[in-house]
Amino acid sequence: MVTTAALLSSRQSFRISRRISRLLRRRNLSSTSKSVIQELDERGFIAALTSPKIHQHVSKPTTIYAGVDPSASSLHVGNLLPLLGLLHFQAKGHQSICLIGGATGSIGDPSGRSTERKALTPEELAINVQGITAQVHRFFSTGSAYLENRGIEIINPSKGKGKAKEQTESLVAGVKVVDNYEWTKNVTLLDFLRGPGKLSRVSAMLSRDSVKNRLSSDSGISYTEFTYQLLQAFDFSHLWKEHGCRIQLGGSDQWGNIVSGIDLIKRTHSMSSSPESVALDHDYHAAAKAENSPSGTRNKESEIVEEEVEAYGMTIPLLTTSTGEKFGKSAGNAIWLDEKRTSPAEFYQFFLRTTDEDISKYLKLFTFLPLHEVDTIMAEHEQSRSQRIPQKVLAKEVTELVHGPEGLAKALQITSILFPSKIQRNSAGLSDIYKTLKSQDILDSFEGDPRFHKIPFDDIHKMTISKLCVVYGLCKSRGEASKFISQGSLTMNDRKINDPRDIIRRQQLIDGKIAILKVGNKKQLVFYLE
């Protein structure tokens, strides 16, 4: 059964989607002449490039890779930028490779960390690799459909430009997902020391920010973590040789590791073509100098090495909010791409809560909207900030990109239930939707959502609401629940809870079965009480 609110939401969603589609289809024709590097730079994607020669290099089809370590069974929104970078390259006719760190994940990258990562068991690592591999494939599948639905031309070098179905299928099929465990599992310690180890200089390894920061900390750095940069360099070298990969993409904290890979490639190539010229200390000193340049002064096009071998690196800015917090957290919790850990509705709400200070930057980074259209949207926003048009566009675009049209539809349906608009409230301030909402609608909408609990009414009818909030994770303690109640921020079915000793009564339930508990607008629980 479809509710009135759902119909309103669907119509509004359709209007916004149609508007976005028109905006995207009126793309500036001159943008087609831009290289992928130029386009990404204009969107604020690029923090640094290892060489200006990369601009000329991408004028013809090339191969790029980005890696993710399987420290969890799911990626989170902080991983989106590298994946989006690969999608931009793939859509422009280049070959993208996503590397899953089945080998490096067993060690952990020390970059950006003050302590050593917790070691994963082989079983945990295998589960994480499997989960992330499936997730990456799904991302490029939904991403390609997202591009096609918005009329964005996909360039296939062998077929030219076009929006035909085979072009989209080519994008999906063309993205490679590899696991570095496959080419490291049979490499012995002696093999590694005689290969990458012999071609690496300790002075350069010590100069990396990730190493220097840990050496100056109380925890120090283990030999295992110290050698991580060699393993990542070995990955780039392997992909360069076996897959023709010429570019590595990573976060700003990966600069040293990327440079290590370029150095190893050039040294290996130099050794294979001219054994007597293995020692290229100049490269290491140049890399160290670039690595140690003050933050913010490193040239975007720092020339790390001057060799004829084509191997390049580009880094993405480490994304923070306008308040200086690390991007990707909500109330201290990670926003996962796995819908079983973060529902599409929670995902949608995360982006919908983007501040005015961040919204322009996020629209450029996380969507494929043409930049002049972003400017138009932001100009409209200045005229009517209360409508939060840019935030709605951002939330819809990213949710569809990650979870597909079905996930977006579900997110909009749940949003209309959890956050009824003002026009849906009666004179007493209560939402009219709750008078007509049916329990089956809730069951259909929230199935699989981690905030949803289907339990017998007899199990909780004598439990106080404050205790119920603690048992199901809405509050950390009864004291916190009492605090929220005293502040008037804890509600059930749009009614404020005034007493921590209150219990849920059958006559208070929506359609006799549903209880929606909320703390403000950020945390919710939904109970289906049988």
ZAMARGU-4260 file (C-alpha; in steps of 0.2 Angstrom, whole numbers, plus 5000, padded with zeros to 4 digits):
<rodrens>
0) 5000/5000/5000 | 5007/5017/4995 | 5004/5031/5008 | 4999/5049/5003 | 5015/5055/5010
5) 5024/5042/4999 | 5015/5049/4984 | 5020/5067/4988 | 5037/5062/4991 | 5038/5052/4975
10) 5031/5066/4965 | 5043/5078/4972 | 5057/5066/4970 | 5052/5064/4951 | 5052/5083/4949
15) 5069/5085/4957 | 5076/5070/4947 | 5069/5077/4931 | 5077/5094/4934 | 5094/5086/4938
20) 5093/5076/4922 | 5089/5092/4912 | 5104/5100/4920 | 5116/5086/4916 | 5110/5084/4898
25) 5114/5103/4895 | 5132/5100/4899 | 5144/5113/4892 | 5150/5105/4875 | 5167/5113/4878
30) 5169/5101/4893 | 5171/5087/4881 | 5188/5094/4876 | 5195/5094/4893 | 5206/5080/4899
35) 5201/5070/4914 | 5215/5078/4924 | 5208/5096/4920 | 5191/5091/4925 | 5196/5083/4941
40) 5207/5098/4945 | 5192/5110/4942 | 5182/5100/4954 | 5194/5101/4968 | 5199/5083/4966
45) 5218/5085/4965 | 5230/5089/4979 | 5246/5086/4970 | 5253/5078/4954 | 5271/5070/4953
50) 5274/5077/4936 | 5266/5090/4924 | 5269/5077/4910 | 5253/5068/4916 | 5243/5081/4907
55) 5250/5075/4890 | 5250/5057/4896 | 5231/5056/4898 | 5228/5063/4881 | 5228/5045/4875
60) 5220/5030/4884 | 5230/5025/4899 | 5228/5014/4915 | 5226/5020/4933 | 5224/5011/4949
65) 5219/5015/4967 | 5220/5003/4982 | 5209/5000/4997 | 5215/4990/5012 | 5202/4978/5019
70) 5202/4984/5037 | 5183/4981/5038 | 5171/4971/5028 | 5164/4987/5020 | 5170/5003/5013
75) 5164/5019/5020 | 5160/5036/5013 | 5178/5041/5015 | 5183/5029/5002 | 5171/5037/4989
80) 5183/5049/4982 | 5196/5037/4975 | 5182/5026/4968 | 5174/5042/4960 | 5191/5046/4953
85) 5192/5029/4945 | 5174/5031/4938 | 5179/5048/4930 | 5194/5040/4922 | 5184/5025/4916
90) 5170/5036/4909 | 5183/5046/4899 | 5189/5030/4890 | 5204/5025/4902 | 5206/5008/4911
95) 5203/5009/4929 | 5209/4996/4942 | 5204/4995/4960 | 5216/4985/4970 | 5210/4976/4986
100) 5225/4974/4999 | 5223/4956/5003 | 5242/4956/5007 | 5245/4974/5013 | 5229/4973/5023
105) 5237/4960/5034 | 5250/4973/5039 | 5241/4990/5039 | 5246/5006/5032 | 5255/5018/5045
110) 5250/5033/5035 | 5240/5045/5045 | 5240/5035/5061 | 5248/5038/5078 | 5247/5019/5083
115) 5249/5002/5074 | 5233/4995/5067 | 5226/4979/5076 | 5231/4964/5067 | 5217/4954/5058
120) 5216/4935/5058 | 5217/4927/5041 | 5198/4923/5043 | 5194/4941/5046 | 5204/4947/5032
125) 5196/4934/5020 | 5179/4940/5025 | 5184/4958/5023 | 5192/4955/5006 | 5176/4946/5000
130) 5165/4959/5006 | 5174/4974/4999 | 5177/4965/4982 | 5158/4963/4980 | 5155/4981/4985
135) 5167/4988/4972 | 5159/4978/4958 | 5142/4984/4964 | 5148/5002/4965 | 5154/5002/4947
140) 5138/4994/4941 | 5127/5007/4949 | 5139/5020/4944 | 5138/5016/4926 | 5119/5016/4927
145) 5120/5032/4936 | 5130/5040/4921 | 5119/5033/4908 | 5103/5039/4917 | 5110/5056/4917
150) 5115/5056/4898 | 5133/5058/4902 | 5143/5052/4887 | 5155/5037/4890 | 5170/5037/4879
155) 5175/5020/4873 | 5192/5021/4863 | 5187/5007/4852 | 5170/5013/4848 | 5170/5032/4850
160) 5158/5042/4861 | 5140/5036/4864 | 5127/5032/4877 | 5122/5016/4870 | 5120/5001/4881
165) 5135/4992/4875 | 5145/5008/4880 | 5139/5007/4898 | 5142/4988/4899 | 5160/4991/4892
170) 5162/5003/4907 | 5157/4990/4920 | 5166/4976/4912 | 5181/4986/4909 | 5184/4990/4927
175) 5197/4978/4935 | 5197/4972/4953 | 5213/4964/4958 | 5219/4957/4975 | 5238/4960/4978
180) 5239/4944/4988 | 5238/4935/4972 | 5256/4941/4966 | 5264/4942/4984 | 5259/4925/4991
185) 5273/4916/4982 | 5286/4929/4985 | 5299/4924/4998 | 5307/4936/5010 | 5324/4933/5001
190) 5316/4936/4984 | 5308/4952/4991 | 5325/4958/4999 | 5335/4954/4983 | 5322/4963/4972
195) 5313/4979/4979 | 5323/4979/4995 | 5340/4980/4985 | 5333/4994/4975 | 5326/5004/4990
200) 5336/5017/5000 | 5333/5018/5019 | 5337/5037/5019 | 5322/5040/5007 | 5311/5028/5017
205) 5315/5037/5033 | 5311/5054/5025 | 5292/5049/5022 | 5280/5059/5033 | 5271/5043/5039
210) 5288/5036/5045 | 5294/5052/5053 | 5278/5056/5062 | 5278/5038/5070 | 5297/5039/5074
215) 5294/5055/5084 | 5279/5047/5094 | 5279/5037/5110 | 5273/5022/5101 | 5286/5022/5087
220) 5285/5011/5072 | 5287/4993/5069 | 5298/4985/5056 | 5283/4978/5048 | 5274/4995/5046
225) 5291/5003/5041 | 5291/4991/5026 | 5273/4994/5021 | 5279/5007/5008 | 5289/4994/4999
230) 5274/4983/4998 | 5264/4997/4990 | 5278/5001/4979 | 5279/4983/4973 | 5260/4983/4969
235) 5263/4998/4958 | 5278/4990/4950 | 5268/4974/4947 | 5253/4983/4939 | 5265/4994/4929
240) 5273/4978/4921 | 5258/4966/4920 | 5243/4978/4917 | 5251/4993/4909 | 5246/5004/4924
245) 5254/5021/4923 | 5245/5031/4936 | 5242/5028/4955 | 5228/5038/4963 | 5228/5040/4982
250) 5224/5051/4997 | 5236/5065/5002 | 5243/5054/5015 | 5248/5042/5002 | 5261/5053/4993
255) 5276/5045/5000 | 5270/5028/4996 | 5266/5033/4978 | 5283/5041/4976 | 5291/5025/4982
260) 5282/5015/4968 | 5287/5027/4955 | 5305/5026/4961 | 5305/5007/4961 | 5298/5007/4943
265) 5311/5018/4937 | 5325/5009/4946 | 5319/4992/4940 | 5317/4998/4922 | 5334/5006/4923
270) 5342/4990/4930 | 5334/4979/4917 | 5340/4991/4903 | 5357/4996/4910 | 5363/4986/4925
275) 5377/4998/4929 | 5365/5012/4932 | 5355/5005/4947 | 5360/5019/4959 | 5349/5033/4956
280) 5351/5042/4972 | 5346/5059/4964 | 5328/5052/4963 | 5327/5048/4981 | 5334/5065/4986
285) 5322/5074/4975 | 5308/5063/4982 | 5313/5067/5000 | 5314/5085/4996 | 5296/5085/4989
290) 5290/5075/5003 | 5297/5086/5016 | 5290/5102/5009 | 5279/5112/5021 | 5260/5108/5020
295) 5251/5118/5008 | 5267/5123/4998 | 5270/5107/4989 | 5268/5111/4970 | 5253/5102/4962
300) 5265/5097/4948 | 5281/5093/4958 | 5293/5084/4946 | 5299/5069/4957 | 5310/5061/4944
305) 5316/5065/4927 | 5316/5048/4918 | 5309/5043/4901 | 5299/5029/4910 | 5280/5034/4911
310) 5274/5032/4929 | 5264/5045/4938 | 5255/5049/4954 | 5241/5060/4959 | 5233/5063/4976
315) 5216/5068/4982 | 5214/5081/4997 | 5210/5073/5013 | 5192/5079/5016 | 5187/5087/5032
320) 5171/5097/5036 | 5170/5115/5039 | 5173/5112/5057 | 5189/5103/5055 | 5182/5086/5058
325) 5186/5071/5047 | 5173/5068/5034 | 5163/5052/5035 | 5157/5051/5053 | 5140/5054/5060
330) 5138/5055/5079 | 5155/5046/5080 | 5149/5032/5069 | 5156/5028/5051 | 5144/5030/5037
335) 5146/5013/5027 | 5143/5009/5009 | 5135/4992/5015 | 5117/4995/5017 | 5116/4982/5030
340) 5127/4993/5041 | 5121/5010/5036 | 5104/5010/5027 | 5101/5020/5011 | 5090/5031/5022
345) 5104/5035/5035 | 5116/5037/5020 | 5104/5049/5012 | 5102/5059/5028 | 5120/5060/5031
350) 5122/5070/5015 | 5106/5079/5018 | 5114/5086/5034 | 5128/5094/5024 | 5132/5112/5030
355) 5130/5127/5019 | 5149/5130/5021 | 5153/5112/5014 | 5139/5110/5001 | 5147/5118/4986
360) 5163/5108/4988 | 5153/5092/4990 | 5142/5095/4975 | 5158/5096/4964 | 5167/5081/4972
365) 5153/5069/4974 | 5142/5072/4959 | 5144/5073/4940 | 5134/5089/4939 | 5143/5101/4927
370) 5152/5115/4937 | 5141/5129/4929 | 5126/5120/4935 | 5133/5119/4953 | 5135/5138/4952
375) 5117/5140/4947 | 5111/5129/4961 | 5121/5138/4973 | 5115/5155/4967 | 5097/5149/4969
380) 5102/5143/4987 | 5107/5160/4991 | 5090/5167/4987 | 5081/5153/4998 | 5092/5144/5010
385) 5078/5137/5020 | 5073/5125/5006 | 5090/5117/5006 | 5090/5113/4987 | 5108/5109/4986
390) 5108/5097/5000 | 5093/5088/4993 | 5102/5087/4976 | 5118/5081/4984 | 5109/5068/4995
395) 5099/5061/4980 | 5114/5060/4968 | 5126/5051/4980 | 5112/5039/4986 | 5108/5034/4969
400) 5126/5033/4964 | 5130/5021/4978 | 5113/5012/4981 | 5104/5013/4964 | 5087/5020/4960
405) 5079/5007/4971 | 5089/5012/4986 | 5085/5030/4983 | 5067/5027/4982 | 5067/5018/4999
410) 5077/5031/5007 | 5065/5045/5001 | 5050/5034/5008 | 5058/5031/5025 | 5063/5050/5025
415) 5045/5055/5023 | 5040/5043/5037 | 5054/5048/5050 | 5054/5067/5045 | 5037/5073/5040
420) 5037/5090/5032 | 5029/5105/5041 | 5014/5105/5029 | 5010/5087/5035 | 5008/5092/5053
425) 4991/5096/5060 | 4987/5112/5071 | 4993/5103/5087 | 5010/5100/5078 | 5008/5081/5076
430) 5011/5073/5059 | 4996/5069/5049 | 5005/5054/5041 | 5005/5044/5057 | 4986/5044/5057
435) 4985/5036/5040 | 5001/5026/5040 | 4999/5007/5039 | 5011/4995/5048 | 5013/4985/5032
440) 5020/5001/5024 | 5033/5002/5038 | 5037/4984/5037 | 5040/4985/5018 | 5050/5001/5020
445) 5062/4997/5034 | 5065/4978/5030 | 5084/4976/5032 | 5087/4993/5040 | 5098/4991/5056
450) 5086/5003/5065 | 5071/4992/5063 | 5066/4979/5076 | 5052/4967/5074 | 5048/4960/5091
455) 5033/4953/5101 | 5024/4967/5111 | 5024/4957/5127 | 5043/4957/5127 | 5043/4976/5130
460) 5026/4982/5136 | 5032/4982/5154 | 5049/4990/5150 | 5052/5008/5153 | 5055/5019/5137
465) 5072/5025/5145 | 5078/5006/5147 | 5071/5002/5130 | 5082/5016/5122 | 5097/5009/5131
470) 5094/4990/5127 | 5092/4994/5108 | 5106/5007/5107 | 5097/5023/5105 | 5105/5030/5121
475) 5121/5025/5130 | 5114/5024/5147 | 5097/5028/5157 | 5105/5044/5163 | 5108/5049/5145
480) 5090/5044/5141 | 5084/5054/5156 | 5094/5069/5150 | 5086/5069/5133 | 5069/5067/5140
485) 5072/5082/5152 | 5078/5092/5136 | 5062/5087/5127 | 5072/5079/5113 | 5066/5061/5115
490) 5050/5057/5106 | 5039/5042/5102 | 5027/5044/5087 | 5030/5063/5086 | 5025/5065/5105
495) 5038/5071/5118 | 5042/5058/5132 | 5040/5068/5148 | 5044/5054/5161 | 5058/5041/5160
500) 5047/5029/5168 | 5034/5030/5154 | 5030/5013/5145 | 5024/5010/5128 | 5005/5007/5127
505) 4996/4999/5113 | 4984/5014/5110 | 4999/5025/5107 | 5006/5014/5092 | 5004/5018/5074
510) 4991/5006/5067 | 4992/4997/5083 | 5009/4990/5080 | 5022/5004/5076 | 5033/5014/5088
515) 5045/5027/5081 | 5058/5033/5094 | 5069/5048/5090 | 5082/5058/5098 | 5082/5074/5089
520) 5084/5072/5070 | 5100/5061/5070 | 5095/5045/5079 | 5080/5034/5077 | 5073/5017/5082
525) 5058/5009/5074 | 5048/4995/5082 | 5036/4983/5074 | 5027/4976/5089 | 5017/4960/5085
</rodrens>
